[in-house]
Amino acid sequence: MAQNKVQYQRGLSMPEFFDRYGSAAQCEALVRAWRWPEGFTCPRCKGGWHSEFRRQDRLYFQCSACRYQCSLVSGTVFESSKLPLPM
């Protein structure tokens, strides 16, 4: 199994880890960059135009072309988690 690039960073202490990934905004930015490095792409129609909104503190995207909605964590290992990202 491949190592997780965030969890296994050689030379990164626990305080440095929390400084880098300890807030919800930092975690969202990391997941967004990992999931869509070139910017949001609709999983259904591959469109790029979208709007963003929050529902119960979870970030969602809605495609402007097909109106498909997905969350930042849908389709990832975090999808079924009831915990917030920085836990």
PDB file of N, CA, C and O in Angstrom:
ATOM      1  N   MET A   1       0.838  -1.172   0.000  1.00  0.00           N
ATOM      2  CA  MET A   1       0.000   0.000   0.000  1.00  0.00           C
ATOM      3  C   MET A   1       0.887   1.242   0.000  1.00  0.00           C
ATOM      4  O   MET A   1       1.885   1.300   0.719  1.00  0.00           O
ATOM      5  N   ALA A   2       0.526   2.212  -0.793  1.00  0.00           N
ATOM      6  CA  ALA A   2       1.300   3.442  -0.892  1.00  0.00           C
ATOM      7  C   ALA A   2       1.161   4.264   0.380  1.00  0.00           C
ATOM      8  O   ALA A   2       0.127   4.228   1.047  1.00  0.00           O
ATOM      9  N   GLN A   3       2.206   4.998   0.706  1.00  0.00           N
ATOM     10  CA  GLN A   3       2.166   5.839   1.893  1.00  0.00           C
ATOM     11  C   GLN A   3       1.368   7.107   1.612  1.00  0.00           C
ATOM     12  O   GLN A   3       1.401   7.646   0.506  1.00  0.00           O
ATOM     13  N   ASN A   4       0.662   7.568   2.619  1.00  0.00           N
ATOM     14  CA  ASN A   4      -0.086   8.799   2.557  1.00  0.00           C
ATOM     15  C   ASN A   4       0.899   9.970   2.563  1.00  0.00           C
ATOM     16  O   ASN A   4       1.712  10.078   3.481  1.00  0.00           O
ATOM     17  N   LYS A   5       0.844  10.837   1.567  1.00  0.00           N
ATOM     18  CA  LYS A   5       1.810  11.937   1.437  1.00  0.00           C
ATOM     19  C   LYS A   5       1.701  12.953   2.564  1.00  0.00           C
ATOM     20  O   LYS A   5       2.685  13.617   2.892  1.00  0.00           O
ATOM     21  N   VAL A   6       0.521  13.084   3.161  1.00  0.00           N
ATOM     22  CA  VAL A   6       0.343  14.036   4.245  1.00  0.00           C
ATOM     23  C   VAL A   6       0.820  13.445   5.557  1.00  0.00           C
ATOM     24  O   VAL A   6       1.539  14.098   6.313  1.00  0.00           O
ATOM     25  N   GLN A   7       0.422  12.209   5.831  1.00  0.00           N
ATOM     26  CA  GLN A   7       0.722  11.590   7.113  1.00  0.00           C
ATOM     27  C   GLN A   7       2.197  11.271   7.287  1.00  0.00           C
ATOM     28  O   GLN A   7       2.725  11.432   8.387  1.00  0.00           O
ATOM     29  N   TYR A   8       2.873  10.827   6.251  1.00  0.00           N
ATOM     30  CA  TYR A   8       4.271  10.397   6.353  1.00  0.00           C
ATOM     31  C   TYR A   8       5.209  11.407   5.709  1.00  0.00           C
ATOM     32  O   TYR A   8       5.690  11.198   4.596  1.00  0.00           O
ATOM     33  N   GLN A   9       5.460  12.483   6.402  1.00  0.00           N
ATOM     34  CA  GLN A   9       6.384  13.484   5.906  1.00  0.00           C
ATOM     35  C   GLN A   9       7.625  13.445   6.787  1.00  0.00           C
ATOM     36  O   GLN A   9       7.599  13.851   7.948  1.00  0.00           O
ATOM     37  N   ARG A  10       8.681  12.960   6.222  1.00  0.00           N
ATOM     38  CA  ARG A  10       9.928  12.798   6.954  1.00  0.00           C
ATOM     39  C   ARG A  10      10.381  14.135   7.534  1.00  0.00           C
ATOM     40  O   ARG A  10      10.433  15.147   6.834  1.00  0.00           O
ATOM     41  N   GLY A  11      10.708  14.119   8.827  1.00  0.00           N
ATOM     42  CA  GLY A  11      11.227  15.308   9.480  1.00  0.00           C
ATOM     43  C   GLY A  11      10.167  16.295   9.933  1.00  0.00           C
ATOM     44  O   GLY A  11      10.512  17.385  10.392  1.00  0.00           O
ATOM     45  N   LEU A  12       8.879  15.950   9.820  1.00  0.00           N
ATOM     46  CA  LEU A  12       7.801  16.859  10.210  1.00  0.00           C
ATOM     47  C   LEU A  12       7.332  16.495  11.616  1.00  0.00           C
ATOM     48  O   LEU A  12       6.793  15.409  11.832  1.00  0.00           O
ATOM     49  N   SER A  13       7.538  17.404  12.573  1.00  0.00           N
ATOM     50  CA  SER A  13       7.140  17.140  13.953  1.00  0.00           C
ATOM     51  C   SER A  13       5.627  17.315  14.104  1.00  0.00           C
ATOM     52  O   SER A  13       4.969  17.869  13.223  1.00  0.00           O
ATOM     53  N   MET A  14       5.085  16.844  15.218  1.00  0.00           N
ATOM     54  CA  MET A  14       3.650  16.964  15.464  1.00  0.00           C
ATOM     55  C   MET A  14       3.202  18.426  15.518  1.00  0.00           C
ATOM     56  O   MET A  14       2.178  18.749  14.915  1.00  0.00           O
ATOM     57  N   PRO A  15       3.909  19.328  16.204  1.00  0.00           N
ATOM     58  CA  PRO A  15       3.492  20.743  16.176  1.00  0.00           C
ATOM     59  C   PRO A  15       3.539  21.345  14.763  1.00  0.00           C
ATOM     60  O   PRO A  15       2.670  22.136  14.395  1.00  0.00           O
ATOM     61  N   GLU A  16       4.544  20.973  13.982  1.00  0.00           N
ATOM     62  CA  GLU A  16       4.620  21.467  12.603  1.00  0.00           C
ATOM     63  C   GLU A  16       3.466  20.913  11.772  1.00  0.00           C
ATOM     64  O   GLU A  16       2.910  21.619  10.931  1.00  0.00           O
ATOM     65  N   PHE A  17       3.109  19.653  12.005  1.00  0.00           N
ATOM     66  CA  PHE A  17       1.977  19.044  11.295  1.00  0.00           C
ATOM     67  C   PHE A  17       0.693  19.825  11.577  1.00  0.00           C
ATOM     68  O   PHE A  17      -0.055  20.140  10.652  1.00  0.00           O
ATOM     69  N   PHE A  18       0.431  20.145  12.868  1.00  0.00           N
ATOM     70  CA  PHE A  18      -0.780  20.875  13.221  1.00  0.00           C
ATOM     71  C   PHE A  18      -0.735  22.317  12.737  1.00  0.00           C
ATOM     72  O   PHE A  18      -1.781  22.887  12.427  1.00  0.00           O
ATOM     73  N   ASP A  19       0.444  22.922  12.664  1.00  0.00           N
ATOM     74  CA  ASP A  19       0.548  24.269  12.093  1.00  0.00           C
ATOM     75  C   ASP A  19       0.189  24.256  10.609  1.00  0.00           C
ATOM     76  O   ASP A  19      -0.417  25.204  10.108  1.00  0.00           O
ATOM     77  N   ARG A  20       0.553  23.203   9.918  1.00  0.00           N
ATOM     78  CA  ARG A  20       0.335  23.101   8.483  1.00  0.00           C
ATOM     79  C   ARG A  20      -1.071  22.627   8.120  1.00  0.00           C
ATOM     80  O   ARG A  20      -1.638  23.095   7.133  1.00  0.00           O
ATOM     81  N   TYR A  21      -1.652  21.698   8.906  1.00  0.00           N
ATOM     82  CA  TYR A  21      -2.923  21.061   8.553  1.00  0.00           C
ATOM     83  C   TYR A  21      -3.968  21.124   9.670  1.00  0.00           C
ATOM     84  O   TYR A  21      -4.957  20.394   9.603  1.00  0.00           O
ATOM     85  N   GLY A  22      -3.792  21.956  10.681  1.00  0.00           N
ATOM     86  CA  GLY A  22      -4.642  21.924  11.862  1.00  0.00           C
ATOM     87  C   GLY A  22      -5.990  22.608  11.765  1.00  0.00           C
ATOM     88  O   GLY A  22      -6.843  22.366  12.619  1.00  0.00           O
ATOM     89  N   SER A  23      -6.228  23.450  10.773  1.00  0.00           N
ATOM     90  CA  SER A  23      -7.516  24.145  10.688  1.00  0.00           C
ATOM     91  C   SER A  23      -8.359  23.572   9.551  1.00  0.00           C
ATOM     92  O   SER A  23      -7.846  22.910   8.648  1.00  0.00           O
ATOM     93  N   ALA A  24      -9.653  23.838   9.615  1.00  0.00           N
ATOM     94  CA  ALA A  24     -10.568  23.364   8.575  1.00  0.00           C
ATOM     95  C   ALA A  24     -10.209  23.975   7.210  1.00  0.00           C
ATOM     96  O   ALA A  24     -10.256  23.288   6.190  1.00  0.00           O
ATOM     97  N   ALA A  25      -9.857  25.246   7.199  1.00  0.00           N
ATOM     98  CA  ALA A  25      -9.511  25.911   5.933  1.00  0.00           C
ATOM     99  C   ALA A  25      -8.258  25.291   5.311  1.00  0.00           C
ATOM    100  O   ALA A  25      -8.197  25.107   4.096  1.00  0.00           O
ATOM    101  N   GLN A  26      -7.271  24.971   6.129  1.00  0.00           N
ATOM    102  CA  GLN A  26      -6.045  24.344   5.619  1.00  0.00           C
ATOM    103  C   GLN A  26      -6.350  22.957   5.057  1.00  0.00           C
ATOM    104  O   GLN A  26      -5.837  22.591   3.999  1.00  0.00           O
ATOM    105  N   CYS A  27      -7.180  22.186   5.755  1.00  0.00           N
ATOM    106  CA  CYS A  27      -7.532  20.843   5.284  1.00  0.00           C
ATOM    107  C   CYS A  27      -8.345  20.907   3.995  1.00  0.00           C
ATOM    108  O   CYS A  27      -8.113  20.117   3.079  1.00  0.00           O
ATOM    109  N   GLU A  28      -9.297  21.840   3.913  1.00  0.00           N
ATOM    110  CA  GLU A  28     -10.093  21.986   2.688  1.00  0.00           C
ATOM    111  C   GLU A  28      -9.208  22.352   1.506  1.00  0.00           C
ATOM    112  O   GLU A  28      -9.376  21.812   0.412  1.00  0.00           O
ATOM    113  N   ALA A  29      -8.271  23.262   1.716  1.00  0.00           N
ATOM    114  CA  ALA A  29      -7.364  23.657   0.639  1.00  0.00           C
ATOM    115  C   ALA A  29      -6.518  22.473   0.176  1.00  0.00           C
ATOM    116  O   ALA A  29      -6.279  22.314  -1.021  1.00  0.00           O
ATOM    117  N   LEU A  30      -6.067  21.651   1.105  1.00  0.00           N
ATOM    118  CA  LEU A  30      -5.269  20.484   0.761  1.00  0.00           C
ATOM    119  C   LEU A  30      -6.079  19.458  -0.029  1.00  0.00           C
ATOM    120  O   LEU A  30      -5.605  18.945  -1.043  1.00  0.00           O
ATOM    121  N   VAL A  31      -7.303  19.153   0.430  1.00  0.00           N
ATOM    122  CA  VAL A  31      -8.146  18.176  -0.269  1.00  0.00           C
ATOM    123  C   VAL A  31      -8.527  18.701  -1.650  1.00  0.00           C
ATOM    124  O   VAL A  31      -8.535  17.944  -2.621  1.00  0.00           O
ATOM    125  N   ARG A  32      -8.843  20.000  -1.744  1.00  0.00           N
ATOM    126  CA  ARG A  32      -9.198  20.590  -3.041  1.00  0.00           C
ATOM    127  C   ARG A  32      -8.030  20.502  -4.025  1.00  0.00           C
ATOM    128  O   ARG A  32      -8.226  20.152  -5.189  1.00  0.00           O
ATOM    129  N   ALA A  33      -6.825  20.815  -3.567  1.00  0.00           N
ATOM    130  CA  ALA A  33      -5.643  20.749  -4.442  1.00  0.00           C
ATOM    131  C   ALA A  33      -5.326  19.310  -4.841  1.00  0.00           C
ATOM    132  O   ALA A  33      -4.879  19.059  -5.960  1.00  0.00           O
ATOM    133  N   TRP A  34      -5.557  18.366  -3.930  1.00  0.00           N
ATOM    134  CA  TRP A  34      -5.301  16.959  -4.224  1.00  0.00           C
ATOM    135  C   TRP A  34      -6.341  16.413  -5.203  1.00  0.00           C
ATOM    136  O   TRP A  34      -6.006  15.671  -6.126  1.00  0.00           O
ATOM    137  N   ARG A  35      -7.613  16.789  -4.990  1.00  0.00           N
ATOM    138  CA  ARG A  35      -8.687  16.243  -5.814  1.00  0.00           C
ATOM    139  C   ARG A  35      -8.779  16.896  -7.188  1.00  0.00           C
ATOM    140  O   ARG A  35      -8.983  16.209  -8.188  1.00  0.00           O
ATOM    141  N   TRP A  36      -8.633  18.204  -7.243  1.00  0.00           N
ATOM    142  CA  TRP A  36      -8.753  18.946  -8.503  1.00  0.00           C
ATOM    143  C   TRP A  36      -7.553  19.861  -8.672  1.00  0.00           C
ATOM    144  O   TRP A  36      -7.687  21.065  -8.456  1.00  0.00           O
ATOM    145  N   PRO A  37      -6.386  19.350  -9.046  1.00  0.00           N
ATOM    146  CA  PRO A  37      -5.190  20.192  -9.166  1.00  0.00           C
ATOM    147  C   PRO A  37      -5.319  21.292 -10.231  1.00  0.00           C
ATOM    148  O   PRO A  37      -4.655  22.324 -10.129  1.00  0.00           O
ATOM    149  N   GLU A  38      -6.155  21.084 -11.236  1.00  0.00           N
ATOM    150  CA  GLU A  38      -6.357  22.077 -12.296  1.00  0.00           C
ATOM    151  C   GLU A  38      -7.621  22.903 -12.065  1.00  0.00           C
ATOM    152  O   GLU A  38      -8.041  23.640 -12.957  1.00  0.00           O
ATOM    153  N   GLY A  39      -8.234  22.796 -10.887  1.00  0.00           N
ATOM    154  CA  GLY A  39      -9.494  23.470 -10.601  1.00  0.00           C
ATOM    155  C   GLY A  39     -10.647  22.477 -10.694  1.00  0.00           C
ATOM    156  O   GLY A  39     -10.486  21.380 -11.230  1.00  0.00           O
ATOM    157  N   PHE A  40     -11.815  22.863 -10.170  1.00  0.00           N
ATOM    158  CA  PHE A  40     -12.973  21.969 -10.116  1.00  0.00           C
ATOM    159  C   PHE A  40     -13.345  21.463 -11.502  1.00  0.00           C
ATOM    160  O   PHE A  40     -13.365  22.224 -12.469  1.00  0.00           O
ATOM    161  N   THR A  41     -13.638  20.180 -11.586  1.00  0.00           N
ATOM    162  CA  THR A  41     -14.154  19.536 -12.792  1.00  0.00           C
ATOM    163  C   THR A  41     -15.342  18.687 -12.370  1.00  0.00           C
ATOM    164  O   THR A  41     -15.214  17.842 -11.483  1.00  0.00           O
ATOM    165  N   CYS A  42     -16.483  18.895 -12.985  1.00  0.00           N
ATOM    166  CA  CYS A  42     -17.694  18.155 -12.638  1.00  0.00           C
ATOM    167  C   CYS A  42     -17.487  16.662 -12.893  1.00  0.00           C
ATOM    168  O   CYS A  42     -17.060  16.280 -13.982  1.00  0.00           O
ATOM    169  N   PRO A  43     -17.783  15.811 -11.904  1.00  0.00           N
ATOM    170  CA  PRO A  43     -17.625  14.370 -12.105  1.00  0.00           C
ATOM    171  C   PRO A  43     -18.582  13.808 -13.155  1.00  0.00           C
ATOM    172  O   PRO A  43     -18.309  12.763 -13.744  1.00  0.00           O
ATOM    173  N   ARG A  44     -19.703  14.496 -13.393  1.00  0.00           N
ATOM    174  CA  ARG A  44     -20.694  13.981 -14.332  1.00  0.00           C
ATOM    175  C   ARG A  44     -20.444  14.451 -15.769  1.00  0.00           C
ATOM    176  O   ARG A  44     -20.359  13.624 -16.677  1.00  0.00           O
ATOM    177  N   CYS A  45     -20.325  15.762 -15.989  1.00  0.00           N
ATOM    178  CA  CYS A  45     -20.224  16.282 -17.363  1.00  0.00           C
ATOM    179  C   CYS A  45     -18.848  16.850 -17.698  1.00  0.00           C
ATOM    180  O   CYS A  45     -18.620  17.277 -18.830  1.00  0.00           O
ATOM    181  N   LYS A  46     -17.925  16.864 -16.732  1.00  0.00           N
ATOM    182  CA  LYS A  46     -16.554  17.362 -16.903  1.00  0.00           C
ATOM    183  C   LYS A  46     -16.490  18.867 -17.121  1.00  0.00           C
ATOM    184  O   LYS A  46     -15.475  19.385 -17.588  1.00  0.00           O
ATOM    185  N   GLY A  47     -17.578  19.579 -16.782  1.00  0.00           N
ATOM    186  CA  GLY A  47     -17.588  21.038 -16.891  1.00  0.00           C
ATOM    187  C   GLY A  47     -16.770  21.675 -15.778  1.00  0.00           C
ATOM    188  O   GLY A  47     -16.518  21.051 -14.748  1.00  0.00           O
ATOM    189  N   GLY A  48     -16.360  22.908 -15.988  1.00  0.00           N
ATOM    190  CA  GLY A  48     -15.535  23.600 -15.012  1.00  0.00           C
ATOM    191  C   GLY A  48     -16.239  24.738 -14.289  1.00  0.00           C
ATOM    192  O   GLY A  48     -15.809  25.133 -13.205  1.00  0.00           O
ATOM    193  N   TRP A  49     -17.315  25.277 -14.865  1.00  0.00           N
ATOM    194  CA  TRP A  49     -18.034  26.378 -14.236  1.00  0.00           C
ATOM    195  C   TRP A  49     -18.861  25.820 -13.085  1.00  0.00           C
ATOM    196  O   TRP A  49     -19.556  24.814 -13.230  1.00  0.00           O
ATOM    197  N   HIS A  50     -18.773  26.491 -11.941  1.00  0.00           N
ATOM    198  CA  HIS A  50     -19.464  25.970 -10.763  1.00  0.00           C
ATOM    199  C   HIS A  50     -19.734  27.070  -9.757  1.00  0.00           C
ATOM    200  O   HIS A  50     -19.201  28.176  -9.852  1.00  0.00           O
ATOM    201  N   SER A  51     -20.573  26.740  -8.795  1.00  0.00           N
ATOM    202  CA  SER A  51     -20.766  27.602  -7.628  1.00  0.00           C
ATOM    203  C   SER A  51     -20.471  26.763  -6.393  1.00  0.00           C
ATOM    204  O   SER A  51     -20.507  25.534  -6.441  1.00  0.00           O
ATOM    205  N   GLU A  52     -20.182  27.435  -5.296  1.00  0.00           N
ATOM    206  CA  GLU A  52     -19.829  26.757  -4.053  1.00  0.00           C
ATOM    207  C   GLU A  52     -20.785  27.219  -2.961  1.00  0.00           C
ATOM    208  O   GLU A  52     -21.181  28.383  -2.919  1.00  0.00           O
ATOM    209  N   PHE A  53     -21.150  26.298  -2.081  1.00  0.00           N
ATOM    210  CA  PHE A  53     -21.985  26.630  -0.939  1.00  0.00           C
ATOM    211  C   PHE A  53     -21.677  25.663   0.197  1.00  0.00           C
ATOM    212  O   PHE A  53     -21.028  24.637  -0.003  1.00  0.00           O
ATOM    213  N   ARG A  54     -22.149  26.002   1.379  1.00  0.00           N
ATOM    214  CA  ARG A  54     -21.931  25.153   2.556  1.00  0.00           C
ATOM    215  C   ARG A  54     -23.266  24.663   3.084  1.00  0.00           C
ATOM    216  O   ARG A  54     -24.256  25.393   3.113  1.00  0.00           O
ATOM    217  N   ARG A  55     -23.262  23.410   3.497  1.00  0.00           N
ATOM    218  CA  ARG A  55     -24.416  22.806   4.148  1.00  0.00           C
ATOM    219  C   ARG A  55     -23.879  22.088   5.378  1.00  0.00           C
ATOM    220  O   ARG A  55     -23.091  21.150   5.256  1.00  0.00           O
ATOM    221  N   GLN A  56     -24.296  22.517   6.551  1.00  0.00           N
ATOM    222  CA  GLN A  56     -23.822  21.956   7.816  1.00  0.00           C
ATOM    223  C   GLN A  56     -22.297  21.929   7.881  1.00  0.00           C
ATOM    224  O   GLN A  56     -21.701  20.908   8.224  1.00  0.00           O
ATOM    225  N   ASP A  57     -21.683  23.039   7.554  1.00  0.00           N
ATOM    226  CA  ASP A  57     -20.221  23.230   7.585  1.00  0.00           C
ATOM    227  C   ASP A  57     -19.452  22.371   6.589  1.00  0.00           C
ATOM    228  O   ASP A  57     -18.227  22.290   6.681  1.00  0.00           O
ATOM    229  N   ARG A  58     -20.126  21.731   5.645  1.00  0.00           N
ATOM    230  CA  ARG A  58     -19.443  20.934   4.634  1.00  0.00           C
ATOM    231  C   ARG A  58     -19.508  21.683   3.307  1.00  0.00           C
ATOM    232  O   ARG A  58     -20.566  22.184   2.926  1.00  0.00           O
ATOM    233  N   LEU A  59     -18.384  21.761   2.606  1.00  0.00           N
ATOM    234  CA  LEU A  59     -18.287  22.495   1.353  1.00  0.00           C
ATOM    235  C   LEU A  59     -18.834  21.662   0.192  1.00  0.00           C
ATOM    236  O   LEU A  59     -18.452  20.507   0.007  1.00  0.00           O
ATOM    237  N   TYR A  60     -19.743  22.275  -0.592  1.00  0.00           N
ATOM    238  CA  TYR A  60     -20.340  21.614  -1.750  1.00  0.00           C
ATOM    239  C   TYR A  60     -20.074  22.443  -2.998  1.00  0.00           C
ATOM    240  O   TYR A  60     -19.854  23.652  -2.930  1.00  0.00           O
ATOM    241  N   PHE A  61     -20.099  21.764  -4.134  1.00  0.00           N
ATOM    242  CA  PHE A  61     -19.936  22.386  -5.442  1.00  0.00           C
ATOM    243  C   PHE A  61     -21.147  22.027  -6.294  1.00  0.00           C
ATOM    244  O   PHE A  61     -21.636  20.899  -6.244  1.00  0.00           O
ATOM    245  N   GLN A  62     -21.632  22.997  -7.079  1.00  0.00           N
ATOM    246  CA  GLN A  62     -22.707  22.728  -8.020  1.00  0.00           C
ATOM    247  C   GLN A  62     -22.258  23.136  -9.403  1.00  0.00           C
ATOM    248  O   GLN A  62     -21.886  24.287  -9.631  1.00  0.00           O
ATOM    249  N   CYS A  63     -22.294  22.192 -10.326  1.00  0.00           N
ATOM    250  CA  CYS A  63     -21.905  22.447 -11.713  1.00  0.00           C
ATOM    251  C   CYS A  63     -22.922  23.384 -12.349  1.00  0.00           C
ATOM    252  O   CYS A  63     -24.127  23.174 -12.205  1.00  0.00           O
ATOM    253  N   SER A  64     -22.464  24.398 -13.040  1.00  0.00           N
ATOM    254  CA  SER A  64     -23.356  25.349 -13.693  1.00  0.00           C
ATOM    255  C   SER A  64     -23.955  24.781 -14.973  1.00  0.00           C
ATOM    256  O   SER A  64     -24.988  25.270 -15.430  1.00  0.00           O
ATOM    257  N   ALA A  65     -23.340  23.770 -15.560  1.00  0.00           N
ATOM    258  CA  ALA A  65     -23.841  23.195 -16.805  1.00  0.00           C
ATOM    259  C   ALA A  65     -24.950  22.169 -16.550  1.00  0.00           C
ATOM    260  O   ALA A  65     -26.042  22.292 -17.105  1.00  0.00           O
ATOM    261  N   CYS A  66     -24.680  21.164 -15.721  1.00  0.00           N
ATOM    262  CA  CYS A  66     -25.655  20.089 -15.505  1.00  0.00           C
ATOM    263  C   CYS A  66     -26.316  20.151 -14.130  1.00  0.00           C
ATOM    264  O   CYS A  66     -27.199  19.344 -13.839  1.00  0.00           O
ATOM    265  N   ARG A  67     -25.905  21.095 -13.279  1.00  0.00           N
ATOM    266  CA  ARG A  67     -26.458  21.323 -11.943  1.00  0.00           C
ATOM    267  C   ARG A  67     -26.210  20.158 -10.975  1.00  0.00           C
ATOM    268  O   ARG A  67     -26.916  20.018  -9.977  1.00  0.00           O
ATOM    269  N   TYR A  68     -25.224  19.340 -11.268  1.00  0.00           N
ATOM    270  CA  TYR A  68     -24.844  18.238 -10.377  1.00  0.00           C
ATOM    271  C   TYR A  68     -24.164  18.814  -9.140  1.00  0.00           C
ATOM    272  O   TYR A  68     -23.357  19.738  -9.236  1.00  0.00           O
ATOM    273  N   GLN A  69     -24.500  18.256  -7.972  1.00  0.00           N
ATOM    274  CA  GLN A  69     -23.899  18.713  -6.727  1.00  0.00           C
ATOM    275  C   GLN A  69     -23.031  17.612  -6.131  1.00  0.00           C
ATOM    276  O   GLN A  69     -23.410  16.441  -6.122  1.00  0.00           O
ATOM    277  N   CYS A  70     -21.872  18.001  -5.639  1.00  0.00           N
ATOM    278  CA  CYS A  70     -21.010  17.060  -4.925  1.00  0.00           C
ATOM    279  C   CYS A  70     -20.274  17.826  -3.829  1.00  0.00           C
ATOM    280  O   CYS A  70     -20.050  19.033  -3.930  1.00  0.00           O
ATOM    281  N   SER A  71     -19.908  17.098  -2.792  1.00  0.00           N
ATOM    282  CA  SER A  71     -19.164  17.737  -1.707  1.00  0.00           C
ATOM    283  C   SER A  71     -17.674  17.614  -1.986  1.00  0.00           C
ATOM    284  O   SER A  71     -17.249  16.864  -2.865  1.00  0.00           O
ATOM    285  N   LEU A  72     -16.901  18.354  -1.231  1.00  0.00           N
ATOM    286  CA  LEU A  72     -15.453  18.308  -1.375  1.00  0.00           C
ATOM    287  C   LEU A  72     -14.927  16.907  -1.093  1.00  0.00           C
ATOM    288  O   LEU A  72     -13.959  16.473  -1.717  1.00  0.00           O
ATOM    289  N   VAL A  73     -15.552  16.199  -0.163  1.00  0.00           N
ATOM    290  CA  VAL A  73     -15.042  14.893   0.249  1.00  0.00           C
ATOM    291  C   VAL A  73     -15.743  13.712  -0.424  1.00  0.00           C
ATOM    292  O   VAL A  73     -15.341  12.570  -0.202  1.00  0.00           O
ATOM    293  N   SER A  74     -16.773  13.944  -1.235  1.00  0.00           N
ATOM    294  CA  SER A  74     -17.443  12.824  -1.897  1.00  0.00           C
ATOM    295  C   SER A  74     -16.478  12.137  -2.858  1.00  0.00           C
ATOM    296  O   SER A  74     -15.755  12.788  -3.613  1.00  0.00           O
ATOM    297  N   GLY A  75     -16.486  10.820  -2.810  1.00  0.00           N
ATOM    298  CA  GLY A  75     -15.575  10.042  -3.651  1.00  0.00           C
ATOM    299  C   GLY A  75     -14.181   9.916  -3.073  1.00  0.00           C
ATOM    300  O   GLY A  75     -13.275   9.441  -3.758  1.00  0.00           O
ATOM    301  N   THR A  76     -13.984  10.331  -1.826  1.00  0.00           N
ATOM    302  CA  THR A  76     -12.677  10.220  -1.169  1.00  0.00           C
ATOM    303  C   THR A  76     -12.817   9.324   0.062  1.00  0.00           C
ATOM    304  O   THR A  76     -13.922   8.894   0.394  1.00  0.00           O
ATOM    305  N   VAL A  77     -11.722   9.047   0.727  1.00  0.00           N
ATOM    306  CA  VAL A  77     -11.765   8.230   1.939  1.00  0.00           C
ATOM    307  C   VAL A  77     -12.494   8.940   3.075  1.00  0.00           C
ATOM    308  O   VAL A  77     -12.867   8.294   4.054  1.00  0.00           O
ATOM    309  N   PHE A  78     -12.706  10.245   2.970  1.00  0.00           N
ATOM    310  CA  PHE A  78     -13.380  11.013   4.010  1.00  0.00           C
ATOM    311  C   PHE A  78     -14.902  11.032   3.836  1.00  0.00           C
ATOM    312  O   PHE A  78     -15.605  11.596   4.675  1.00  0.00           O
ATOM    313  N   GLU A  79     -15.411  10.440   2.788  1.00  0.00           N
ATOM    314  CA  GLU A  79     -16.815  10.575   2.416  1.00  0.00           C
ATOM    315  C   GLU A  79     -17.787  10.137   3.520  1.00  0.00           C
ATOM    316  O   GLU A  79     -18.754  10.850   3.784  1.00  0.00           O
ATOM    317  N   SER A  80     -17.570   9.025   4.152  1.00  0.00           N
ATOM    318  CA  SER A  80     -18.499   8.500   5.152  1.00  0.00           C
ATOM    319  C   SER A  80     -18.222   9.009   6.560  1.00  0.00           C
ATOM    320  O   SER A  80     -18.962   8.687   7.489  1.00  0.00           O
ATOM    321  N   SER A  81     -17.187   9.783   6.728  1.00  0.00           N
ATOM    322  CA  SER A  81     -16.807  10.249   8.051  1.00  0.00           C
ATOM    323  C   SER A  81     -17.773  11.314   8.562  1.00  0.00           C
ATOM    324  O   SER A  81     -18.168  12.214   7.821  1.00  0.00           O
ATOM    325  N   LYS A  82     -18.142  11.205   9.814  1.00  0.00           N
ATOM    326  CA  LYS A  82     -18.975  12.223  10.452  1.00  0.00           C
ATOM    327  C   LYS A  82     -18.116  13.271  11.160  1.00  0.00           C
ATOM    328  O   LYS A  82     -18.636  14.259  11.679  1.00  0.00           O
ATOM    329  N   LEU A  83     -16.815  13.053  11.178  1.00  0.00           N
ATOM    330  CA  LEU A  83     -15.891  13.978  11.817  1.00  0.00           C
ATOM    331  C   LEU A  83     -15.475  15.080  10.864  1.00  0.00           C
ATOM    332  O   LEU A  83     -15.400  14.842   9.658  1.00  0.00           O
ATOM    333  N   PRO A  84     -15.202  16.281  11.363  1.00  0.00           N
ATOM    334  CA  PRO A  84     -14.675  17.339  10.493  1.00  0.00           C
ATOM    335  C   PRO A  84     -13.271  16.989  10.024  1.00  0.00           C
ATOM    336  O   PRO A  84     -12.599  16.162  10.641  1.00  0.00           O
ATOM    337  N   LEU A  85     -12.830  17.599   8.959  1.00  0.00           N
ATOM    338  CA  LEU A  85     -11.528  17.273   8.361  1.00  0.00           C
ATOM    339  C   LEU A  85     -10.339  17.417   9.309  1.00  0.00           C
ATOM    340  O   LEU A  85      -9.488  16.528   9.318  1.00  0.00           O
ATOM    341  N   PRO A  86     -10.229  18.471  10.101  1.00  0.00           N
ATOM    342  CA  PRO A  86      -9.002  18.596  10.902  1.00  0.00           C
ATOM    343  C   PRO A  86      -8.920  17.693  12.127  1.00  0.00           C
ATOM    344  O   PRO A  86      -8.038  17.911  12.958  1.00  0.00           O
ATOM    345  N   MET A  87      -9.764  16.716  12.288  1.00  0.00           N
ATOM    346  CA  MET A  87      -9.697  15.833  13.464  1.00  0.00           C
ATOM    347  C   MET A  87      -8.583  14.829  13.336  1.00  0.00           C
ATOM    348  O   MET A  87      -8.383  14.010  14.233  1.00  0.00           O
TER     349      MET A  87
END
